[in-house]
Amino acid sequence: MLDKRLYHHLVTWLGQWPPGREVTVVGSERRTLPGWDGTVYPLVGVGTPTGTVLSVPPSRAAAARALADLPIDDLLAKLPEAVGLDADRRVYRGVFRYSLGPENLPDAGEWLPVDDPVVPEWLRPFGGEVLVARSPSGGYLAGVGIKRHDQYGNEIAVGTEKEARGQGLARRLVTQAARRILDEGAVPTYLHAPDNTASARVAEAAGFADRGWSVYGA
């Protein structure tokens, strides 16, 4: 049985879950509203081994549904035009992971407001508090930002400075952030490119199994 937090996250984020067929196209107002960072994302999708939901603006749903019976690669190639994006835009497919039981790794960081001087520029758009690991001298080593998609699902983004890699900081920060998200009543998710082996190793070590799920966006 699908965890109720994950179910409600997918319904809220996409507009429908589960898929009703191999490819289900949903017209959702969420695709016309600002996302976690204030940007409008006109195409978002999640796929499982048994079906995929593609969420598009309501005004573009009919055009996207007309492509639903195409082979997936052909469908993805034609989707940008169908949803009104520039011709040079492409649909990416990544790995979608979630965890209900992160590994029991020791904490590696502290939660800081994004305007704290030690927080690097890349973490500031996440807003609120971010999770930061520091060196003994107080310098920034690694951090996690939370993409707060909705009250049910929060996506973890992690980055480590080159000189601090290979020390297990990323996996410890991810588990620390995942525990906080679960404590707050949401489900933690973790997305990465299929060829990002380093990110995949972090996810596996932190307790985010690869269940064969995919994420789509443009």
DRENBA-505013 format. One record per residue: x, y, z of N, C-alpha, C in turn. Coordinates in steps of 0.001 Angstrom, whole numbers, padded with zeros to 6 digits, always signed. Atoms other than C-alpha are relative to their C-alpha. Example, Ala and Ser with C-alpha at 12.3 -4.5 7.8 and 13.67 -1.06 7.14 Angstrom:
2
+000890-001190+000000+012300-004500+007800+000900+001200+000000/-000820-001190-000060+013670-001060+007140-000770+001090+000730/
# end
This chain:
218
+000843-001203+000000+000000+000000+000000+000878+001254+000000/-000777-001230+000108+001330+003435-000962-000177+000847+001257/+000054-000866-001168+002210+005665+001981-000920+001183-000280/+001004-001040+000238-000541+008242+002441+000639+001358-000257/-000671-001272+000258+001948+011135+002539+000477+000071-001437/-000459+000029+001392+003457+010089-000781-001183+000113-000954/+001199-000080+000838-000006+009565-002265-000522+001437-000073/+000529-001364-000002-001202+013012-001183+000973+000973-000678/-000988-000839+000687+002059+014590-002406-000175-000114-001505/+000105+000192+001444+001688+013079-005873-001314+000565-000538/+001285-000567+000429-001998+014018-006096+000071+001528-000029/-000090-001457-000091-001238+017587-005007+000954+000565-001036/-001049-000495+000896+001910+018023-007098-000380-000174-001465/+000300+000316+001400+000605+016387-010297-001446+000279-000384/+001418-000158+000302-003170+016628-010043-000749-001307-000025/+000642+001319-000022-003845+012870-010091+001033-001056+000354/-000792+001194-000252-002451+009616-008768-000943-001078+000504/-001046+000540+000867-002174+006746-009556-000330+000174-001476/+000291-000051+001431-001875+006538-013348-001185-000892-000335/+001138+000808+000421-005013+005290-015054+000302-000889-001190/-000406+000768+001175-003149+003880-018051+001514+000124-000117/-001462-000051+000138+000393+003555-019399+000512+001428+000093/-000306-001424-000138+000545+007340-019856-001310+000739+000228/+001172-000802-000336-002053+009544-018157+000402+001463-000006/-000262-001440+000062-002059+013250-019035-001074+000726+000811/+000904-000722-000886-003584+015533-016406+000170+001499-000208/-000037-001456+000017-004478+019193-016787-000139+000512+001419/+000002-000442-001396-003582+020820-013464+000351+001474+000102/-000295-001405-000232-003679+024422-012301+001367+000205+000644/-001334-000111-000600-000455+023691-010405+001058+000350-001036/-000973-000274+001069+001354+023958-013750-000054+001447-000481/+000086-001421+000348+000299+027580-014043+000411+000888+001167/-000321-000751-001219+001321+028609-010514+001483-000139+000335/-001408+000094-000385+004775+029348-009070+000263-001233+000859/-000402+001153-000781+006592+026323-007680+000799+000414+001227/-000716-000203-001269+008887+026009-004664+000920+001212-000030/-000954-001104+000122+011293+028669-005998-000577+001220-000704/+000636-001123+000676+008753+031029-007567-000071-000139-001498/+000018+000249+001438+009208+029549-011051-001212-000848-000363/+001102+000824+000502+006295+028162-013056+000582-001168-000783/-000466+001207+000679+006935+024571-014169-001173-000594-000784/+001165+000402+000777+004537+023795-017058-000079-001493-000312/+000026+001443+000240+005457+020120-017262+000723-000724+001130/-000570+000841-001046+006026+017693-014397-000634-001370-000142/+000541+001349+000072+005641+013934-014445+000713-000943+000933/-000582+001080-000788+006232+010857-012336-000457-001309-000619/+000312+001293+000586+006427+007342-013720+000430-001145+000895/-000335+001237-000697+006444+003875-012185+000123-001096-001064/-000057+001078+000996+007035+000505-013871-001343-000348-000622/+001319+000352+000530+003270+000254-014421-000754+001166-000627/+000708-001122+000606+002330+003757-015557+000598+001335+000382/-000559-001339-000172+003133+007464-015771-001115+001032+000000/+000879-001176+000020+001272+010670-014911+000816+001198-000453/-000599-001233+000482+002230+013766-016898-000961+001142+000292/+000824-001130-000416+000928+017033-015460+000347+001217-000844/-000187-001138+000893+000453+019989-017840-001066+001045+000310/+001058-000998-000200-001532+023259-017827-001321-000471-000602/+001291+000439+000535-005269+022677-018353-000215+000386-001455/+000202-000449+001381-005205+024686-021580+000793-000816-001010/-000845+000796+000887-002585+022301-022996-000278-001493+000118/+000226+001416-000263-004038+019012-021771-000447-000763-001240/+000508+000712+001183-005896+018114-024984+001125-000280-000992/-001108+000194+000929-002787+018628-027135+000964-001060+000503/-000903+001007-000562-000681+016543-024762-000638-001385-000018/+000670+001300+000011-003286+013779-024519+000014-000630-001386/-000030+000527+001365-003225+013442-028304+001281-000775-000285/-001277+000683+000182+000343+012176-027923+000132-001238+000881/-000157+000979-001075-000339+009708-025117+000241-001421-000488/-000160+001366+000494-000376+006597-027324+001311-000204-000758/-001282+000136+000680+003009+007302-028891+000993-000752+000879/-001102+000535-000821+006118+005378-027800+000575+001107+000855/-000365-001015-000985+007502+007161-024753+001053+000977-000512/-001041-000911+000487+010589+008566-026486-000567+000995-000995/+000632-000908+000961+008473+010009-029316-000897+000996+000730/+000868-000879-000775+005982+011402-026814+000807+001109+000672/-000819-000994-000694+008710+013137-024816+000596+001009-000970/-000564-000913+000996+010201+014612-027984-001017+001036-000462/+001042-000896+000492+006863+016177-028969-000676+000813+001112/+000698-000654-001097+005710+017270-025511+000287+001494+000139/-000239-001434-000197+007502+020649-025300-000888+000882-000876/+000850-000800+000889+005652+021994-028336-001457-000094+000425/+001396+000194-000391+002374+020516-027106-000381+000839+001208/+000317-000781-001194+002632+022374-023798+000413+001463-000143/-000261-001406+000269+003680+025646-025424+001393+000481+000311/-001380-000397-000279+007412+025610-024727+000752+000282-001298/-000818-000279+001169+010112+026857-027080+000467-001293-000650/-000347+001188+000766+011151+024433-029798+001304-000635+000464/-001286+000553-000416+014643+024047-028323-000043-000624+001390/+000111+000620-001320+013339+022870-024940-000122-001512-000140/+000044+001451-000002+013706+019180-024103-000588-000494+001318/+000514+000639-001204+011980+016902-021635+001085-000907+000562/-000987+000874-000620+014366+015292-019183-000706-001090+000792/+000503+001107-000809+013857+011987-017429+001044-000314+001061/-000915+000275-001093+015429+011465-014014-000494-001149+000855/+000361+001057-000952+015290+008982-011157-000738+000635+001177/+000831-000482-001106+012572+009559-008552+000122-000994+001154/-000143+000842-001187+013296+008200-005071-000728+000643+001181/+000552-000493-001257+011595+008505-001715+000404-000965+001111/-000363+000859-001124+012268+007140+001764-000959+000218+001158/+000802-000035-001224+010066+006287+004708+000810-000459+001201/-000873+000469-001065+012974+004894+006705+001447+000249-000346/-001397-000294+000328+016278+006678+006135+000962-000755+000904/-001010+000707-000783+019450+005003+007326+000300+000762+001298/-000289-000588-001309+020453+005607+010937+001457+000463+000037/-001343-000567+000037+023538+007706+010208+000069+001209+000936/-000111-001148-000913+024881+010352+012600-000199+001322-000728/+000164-001343+000560+023967+013980+012033+001357+000567-000404/-001250-000587+000490+026537+015990+010113-000054+001516-000085/+000112-001441+000203+025215+019547+010084-000931+000669+000987/+000912-000801-000827+023189+022296+011696-000919+000795-000920/+000977-000776+000772+020087+024093+010489+000256+001477+000226/-000284-001433-000056+020777+027723+009666-000983+000755-000883/+000803-000822+000907+018645+030541+008229+000795+000294-001260/-000709-000162+001279+019451+031132+004571+000801+001298-000072/-000762-001246+000027+020721+034640+005334+001215-000035+000927/-001206+000120-000813+023434+033327+007651+001228+000180-000904/-001160-000266+000860+026839+034486+006316+000712-001245-000511/-000711+001202+000440+028181+030923+006074-000726-000727-001121/+000795+000698+001017+025384+029794+003722+000425+000464-001397/-000421-000377+001354+026613+029703+000087-001169+000431-000868/+001023-000583+000874+024733+031352-002754-000978-001039-000526/+000879+000992+000628+023369+028125-004212-001116-000463+000931/+001013+000446-000956+021442+027343-001017-001048+001068+000317/+000891-001083-000428+019788+030735-000580-001401-000057-000624/+001349+000026+000569+016873+030228-003042-000966-000961+000688/+000891+000970-000640+015530+027381-000894-000849+000640+001099/+000775-000690-001023+014358+029814+001784-000021-000737+001320/+000121+000616-001317+013674+029122+005431+001349-000357+000578/-001252+000499-000541+016397+027025+007006+000612-001023-000946/-000726+000995+000775+019059+024981+005247+000947-000731+000948/-000857+000836-000837+021276+022236+006620+001441+000121-000484/-001379-000302+000388+024997+023016+006641+000984-000776+000866/-001137+000613-000698+028104+021004+007538+001183+000942-000117/-001121-000939-000020+031088+023097+008584+001295-000703+000428/-001314+000468-000409+034794+022524+009029+000251+000415+001449/-000321-000412-001370+036411+022799+012494+000221+001505+000144/-000219-001439-000048+037283+026390+011593-001266+000797-000302/+001278-000675+000228+033641+027155+010745-000351+000231-001444/+000283-000201+001418+033868+027183+006950-001005-001004-000544/+001011+000856+000626+031186+025701+004710+000650-001187-000707/-000481+001207+000675+031751+022110+003553-001063-000632-000899/+001073+000663+000742+028385+020747+002399-001331+000494+000529/+001297-000480-000450+024718+021546+002567-001166-000668-000688/+001263+000521+000536+021131+020502+001949-001026+001123-000003/+001156-000880+000095+018253+022625+000730-001245-000844-000211/+001268+000725+000116+014599+021552+000825-000909+000707-000993/+001002-000513+000931+012297+022058-002143-001369-000366+000567/+001273+000244-000679+008989+022408-000342-001139+000067-001023/+001003+000035+001067+006637+021319-003122-001416+000173+000546/+001309-000114-000643+003641+020973-000803+000136-000546+001413/-000082+000410-001396+002788+020012+002760+000253-001493+000172/-000144+001450-000091+003041+016308+001937+001327-000518-000520/-001223+000477+000616+006268+016065-000060+001048+001079-000126/-001123-000933+000058+009636+017812+000280+001187-000699-000645/-001119+000577+000746+012525+017198-002103+001331+000492+000562/-001313-000305-000547+016090+017070-000812+000997+000252-001125/-001096-000304+000919+018927+018729-002756+001268+000148+000828/-001230+000010-000789+022506+018191-001547+001194+000344-000873/-001232-000343+000707+025889+019577-002550+001163+000005+000963/-001199+000083-000828+029419+019044-001239+001161+000666-000718/-001189-000615+000573+032518+021135-001809+001016-001085-000384/-000917+000999+000548+035196+019313-003805+000953-000547+001053/-000993+000438-000975+037679+019208-000949-000596-000820+001136/+000649+000732-001092+035098+017655+001388-000657-001297-000463/+000636+001214+000512+033954+014805-000859+000742-001239+000464/-000595+001257-000412+034557+011187+000021+000027-000231+001491/+000012+000111-001460+033928+011715+003735-001360-000451+000550/+001328+000420-000437+030303+010584+003818-000890+001120+000483/+000803-001126-000478+028992+014080+004525-001371+000036-000668/+001261-000130+000733+026318+014049+001810-001041-000988+000512/+000979+000994-000440+024669+010815+002921-000486+000288+001418/+000397-000324-001366+024666+011931+006554-000935+001204+000024/+000883-001154+000079+023135+015295+005674-001367-000381-000554/+001266+000418+000605+020487+013624+003507-000854-000745+001018/+000789+000718-001005+019444+011264+006301-000480+000943+001097/+000399-000968-001027+019402+014127+008792-001185+000825-000483/+001111-000769+000561+017170+016179+006508-001247-000857-000155/+001146+000890+000188+014950+013180+005741-000728-000244+001316/+000644+000210-001305+014331+012544+009439-000835+001213+000405/+000752-001203-000360+013274+016150+009939-001281+000099-000837/+001182-000061+000869+010906+016030+006946-001063-000980+000472/+000950+000998-000493+009306+012832+008238-000610+000437+001329/+000504-000478-001288+008994+014310+011735-001044+001100-000179/+000940-001089+000274+007152+017264+010204-001237-000473-000754/+001205+000563+000587+004633+014920+008566-000003-000133-001507/-000087+000113+001450+005852+014940+004958+000879-001189-000370/-000872+001061+000488+007665+012385+002811+001189+000641-000710/-001167-000545+000698+011256+013136+001695+000213-000697-001339/-000305+000543+001315+012010+012682-002002+001397+000444-000425/-001373-000255+000454+015332+012666-003839+000038-000316-001487/-000001+000152+001455+015692+013184-007604+001401+000216-000538/-001318-000200+000610+018768+012836-009780-000001-000526-001431/-000151+000460+001376+019890+012307-013372+000409-001472-000004/-000338+001425+000040+020199+008647-014419+001497-000281-000032/-001439+000234+000119+023907+009034-015171+000806+000633+001139/-000704-000594-001142+024747+010810-011898+000252-001093+001037/-000277+001146-000871+026352+007823-010199+000340+000428+001423/-000341-000476-001340+027678+009872-007285-001263+000290+000795/+001260-000305-000679+024194+011127-006443-000774-001278+000304/+000674+001275-000231+022809+007612-006824+000591-000726+001199/-000647+000653-001139+025361+006284-004332-000408+000663+001313/+000448-000718-001194+024421+008984-001832-001415-000430+000360/+001391+000369-000250+020734+008145-002219-000105-001402+000586/+000060+001381-000486+021262+004412-001739+000517-000085+001429/-000592+000060-001338+023506+004934+001290-000880+000661+001050/+000870-000720-000933+020927+007280+002844-001341-000695+000218/+001251+000719-000172+018061+004802+002461-001075+000358-000997/+000940-000332+001078+016441+006080-000745+000191-001017-001125/-000160+001080+000973+016031+002910-002806-000475+000425-001396/+000455-000187+001375+015702+002908-006579-001094-001025-000271/+001144+000881+000215+012236+001465-007155-000412-000058-001466/+000344-000034+001409+012303+001997-010901-000940+001130-000363/+000848-001154+000267+010387+005279-010641+000794+001068-000737/-000636-001081+000767+011112+008226-012933-000702+001324+000292/+000579-001337-000065+010558+011974-012836+000236+000676-001336/-000098-000690+001284+009939+014149-015897-000180+001500+000206/+000144-001454-000046+010312+017871-016443+000581+000608-001254/-000525-000693+001177+011294+020485-019000+000767+001226+000463/
# end
